Amino acid sequence: MKKEKAIELLQKQINLIDGIKQKQRFSQEYKKWYRDTEIIIEKIFGDNTRHLKDFDKISYSLCAFTTSTPDYKFDQAFINGMESARSILTSMQDELIEFGDLEKDNLIDENPLIKIKKICNRFHLITNQLRARYDNRDTLDVEDEDEYDVQDLLHAILKLEFDDIRPEEWCPSYAGKASRVDFLLKKEEIIIEVKKTRKGLTHKEVGDQLLIDIQRYQQHPNCKYLICFVYDPEGRIRNPKGIENDLTKLDNGMQIITIITPKGT
């Protein structure tokens, strides 16, 4: 995202503040504004940044009150929160104006979700390159029935971008059964679930397993984002884009991103 566009988007949210202050506290307009502003900050500066944390720390209600607290006190707390948001967003604009040129034009290059998406979407290219070794030398072949080969290769690639990768992390009990996750990036609050299609694990089975995984990972205290990576080198999944669309969503506060690769083989 260009610096000028980022400043423009922040200004748009600032301009909406006065109108929202005239509405009822926590109106639908406020809820939309708040969510849109969070998304804009994430898109500009990335997730898990000081900018998003500063915005999320703003309080729009009283910290302490009693049954006799008059309504105008609640109204004033809401207005004060909106004014704090104005100050924070204006400060972000100033930061972009003063220091934006020192950064890359795309300020979100450091977003961990984008890094992982890029790795997953290029995974098949990497496996093809590994097979094309000089003089037919031995290599890691991830196109057989072994899902662990996919996990091992993905783990190695993730180490290029992330310092703390916790493989086989325990997941809290779901439906009376405890299980493990494939990879936990604790600092980023990201869990990566890896699957490889094979005989007996095709279109319907993959979809069913992912639905179970989604419910299970909602119990995990460090999972804000769940990335379901499905490697399908033989093209066993009939409609990969359909599954991606159905299983890429926000569910009970957890953002789910489903990636199936390659497509169309």
C-alpha positions in Angstrom: 0.0 0.0 0.0 1.4 3.4 -1.0 1.9 6.0 1.8 -0.6 8.4 0.2 -3.3 5.8 0.2 -2.6 4.8 3.8 -2.9 8.4 4.9 -6.2 8.8 2.9 -7.7 5.7 4.5 -6.9 6.9 8.0 -8.3 10.4 7.3 -11.5 8.8 6.1 -11.9 7.1 9.5 -11.1 10.3 11.3 -13.7 12.2 9.4 -16.4 9.7 10.5 -15.7 10.3 14.2 -17.9 13.4 14.7 -20.9 11.8 13.1 -20.5 8.7 15.3 -20.3 10.8 18.4 -23.8 12.1 17.7 -25.2 8.6 17.5 -26.3 6.3 20.4 -23.4 4.8 22.2 -22.0 1.6 20.5 -24.4 2.0 17.6 -24.1 -0.1 14.4 -22.3 2.8 12.8 -19.7 2.7 15.6 -19.3 -1.1 15.3 -18.7 -0.8 11.6 -16.3 2.1 12.0 -14.3 0.2 14.7 -14.0 -3.0 12.7 -13.1 -1.1 9.5 -10.5 0.9 11.4 -8.9 -2.2 12.8 -8.7 -3.7 9.3 -7.1 -0.5 7.9 -4.5 -0.4 10.6 -3.6 -4.1 10.0 -3.4 -3.5 6.3 -1.1 -0.5 6.7 1.1 -1.5 9.6 0.6 -5.2 10.0 -0.8 -7.4 12.7 0.6 -7.6 16.2 2.1 -4.1 15.9 2.2 -1.3 18.4 -0.3 0.6 16.2 -3.0 -1.9 16.5 -2.4 -2.5 20.2 -2.6 1.3 20.8 -6.0 1.5 19.0 -7.4 -1.6 20.8 -6.4 -0.2 24.2 -8.8 2.8 23.8 -11.7 2.6 26.3 -15.1 3.9 25.2 -16.9 3.2 28.5 -16.5 4.0 32.2 -13.9 1.9 34.2 -16.0 2.1 37.3 -19.7 3.0 37.9 -22.6 2.3 40.2 -26.4 2.0 39.7 -26.7 5.8 40.5 -24.1 6.9 37.8 -26.0 9.3 35.5 -26.3 8.5 31.8 -24.4 11.5 30.7 -21.3 10.1 32.4 -21.5 7.1 30.1 -22.0 9.4 27.1 -19.0 11.4 28.0 -16.8 8.3 28.4 -17.8 7.2 24.9 -17.1 10.7 23.5 -13.7 10.7 25.2 -12.9 7.3 23.7 -13.7 8.6 20.2 -11.5 11.6 20.8 -8.7 9.3 21.9 -9.2 7.4 18.7 -8.9 10.6 16.8 -5.6 11.4 18.5 -4.2 7.9 17.8 -5.2 7.9 14.2 -3.8 11.4 13.6 -0.5 10.3 15.2 -0.4 7.4 12.8 -0.9 9.8 9.9 1.9 12.0 11.2 4.2 8.9 11.5 3.5 8.0 7.8 4.1 11.6 6.7 7.4 11.9 8.6 8.8 8.4 8.3 6.9 6.6 5.6 9.5 7.2 3.0 12.0 5.3 5.1 9.9 2.2 4.7 8.9 0.0 1.7 6.0 1.3 -0.4 4.1 -1.8 0.8 4.2 -1.3 4.6 2.6 -4.7 5.2 5.5 -6.8 3.9 6.2 -7.9 7.5 2.7 -9.2 8.1 3.2 -12.8 9.2 -0.1 -14.0 7.6 1.1 -12.7 4.2 4.5 -14.5 4.6 2.8 -17.8 5.4 0.3 -17.4 2.5 3.2 -16.8 0.1 5.1 -19.9 1.4 2.0 -22.1 1.1 1.1 -20.9 -2.4 4.6 -21.5 -3.6 5.1 -24.8 -1.9 4.5 -26.9 -5.0 7.1 -24.9 -6.9 9.6 -25.8 -4.1 8.8 -29.5 -4.2 9.2 -29.5 -8.0 12.6 -27.8 -7.7 13.7 -30.4 -5.1 13.0 -33.2 -7.5 14.9 -31.6 -10.3 18.3 -32.4 -8.8 21.5 -32.8 -10.8 22.3 -36.4 -11.9 19.2 -37.7 -10.3 20.6 -37.3 -6.8 18.5 -38.4 -3.8 16.0 -35.8 -2.5 13.0 -35.4 -0.3 9.9 -36.6 -2.3 6.8 -35.1 -0.7 4.4 -36.5 -3.3 4.1 -40.0 -1.8 1.6 -41.0 0.9 3.7 -39.5 3.8 2.2 -36.3 5.2 5.2 -35.9 7.6 7.4 -35.1 4.6 5.1 -32.1 3.9 5.4 -31.0 7.5 9.2 -31.4 7.6 9.7 -29.3 4.5 7.2 -26.6 5.6 8.9 -26.5 9.0 12.3 -25.9 7.3 10.9 -23.1 5.1 9.1 -21.4 8.0 12.4 -21.1 9.8 13.5 -18.6 7.2 10.8 -16.2 8.4 10.0 -17.1 12.0 12.2 -17.7 15.1 9.8 -19.5 17.5 8.0 -22.4 15.7 6.6 -25.0 18.0 5.8 -28.2 16.2 3.4 -30.8 17.6 2.0 -28.4 20.2 -0.7 -29.9 22.5 -4.2 -28.6 22.0 -6.7 -28.4 24.8 -9.3 -31.1 25.0 -12.2 -31.0 22.6 -15.1 -33.4 22.9 -13.2 -35.3 25.6 -10.1 -35.8 23.5 -6.8 -34.0 23.6 -4.8 -33.7 20.4 -1.8 -31.9 18.8 -1.5 -29.1 16.3 1.1 -29.2 13.6 2.7 -25.8 14.1 2.2 -23.0 16.6 3.7 -19.5 16.1 3.0 -18.3 19.6 4.1 -14.7 19.3 2.0 -14.3 16.2 -0.9 -16.3 17.6 -1.0 -18.4 14.5 -1.7 -22.2 14.2 -0.9 -24.0 11.0 -2.7 -27.2 10.3 -1.1 -29.3 7.5 -2.8 -31.9 5.4 -1.8 -33.9 2.3 -4.3 -35.5 0.1 -4.0 -39.2 -0.6 -6.1 -42.2 -1.4 -9.0 -42.1 1.0 -8.4 -38.4 1.9 -9.9 -36.5 -0.9 -12.6 -33.8 -1.4 -15.2 -34.7 1.2 -12.8 -36.2 3.8 -10.6 -33.1 3.7 -13.5 -30.8 4.2 -14.9 -32.9 7.1 -11.5 -33.0 8.8 -11.0 -29.2 8.5 -14.4 -28.5 10.0 -13.5 -30.7 13.0 -10.1 -28.9 13.3 -11.7 -25.5 13.3 -13.9 -26.4 16.2 -11.0 -28.0 18.1 -8.6 -25.0 17.7 -11.2 -22.6 19.0 -10.3 -24.1 22.4 -6.6 -23.2 22.1 -5.6 -20.1 24.1 -2.9 -19.0 21.6 -4.9 -19.3 18.4 -6.1 -16.0 16.9 -5.5 -17.2 13.3 -5.8 -20.7 12.0 -4.2 -21.5 8.6 -5.3 -24.8 7.1 -2.8 -25.7 4.5 -3.8 -28.6 2.2 -1.1 -29.9 -0.2 -2.9 -31.6 -3.2 -0.2 -32.5 -5.8 -2.3 -35.1 -7.5 -5.3 -32.9 -7.9 -7.6 -35.1 -5.8 -9.8 -32.2 -4.6 -12.4 -31.4 -7.3 -13.2 -27.9 -6.3 -10.3 -26.4 -4.3 -11.5 -22.8 -4.7 -14.9 -23.7 -3.3 -13.4 -25.3 -0.2 -11.1 -22.3 0.3 -14.1 -19.9 0.0 -16.3 -21.9 2.4 -13.5 -22.4 5.0 -11.9 -18.9 4.9 -14.0 -17.0 7.4 -14.1 -15.4 10.8 -15.6 -17.9 13.3 -16.1 -17.0 17.0 -13.3 -14.5 16.9 -10.8 -16.8 15.2 -9.8 -15.9 11.6 -9.6 -19.1 9.5 -7.6 -19.1 6.2 -7.7 -22.2 4.0 -5.1 -22.6 1.3 -5.1 -25.6 -1.1 -2.2 -25.9 -3.5 -1.6 -26.5 -6.4 -4.9 -25.8 -8.1 -6.0 -27.2 -11.5 -3.6 -30.1 -11.7 
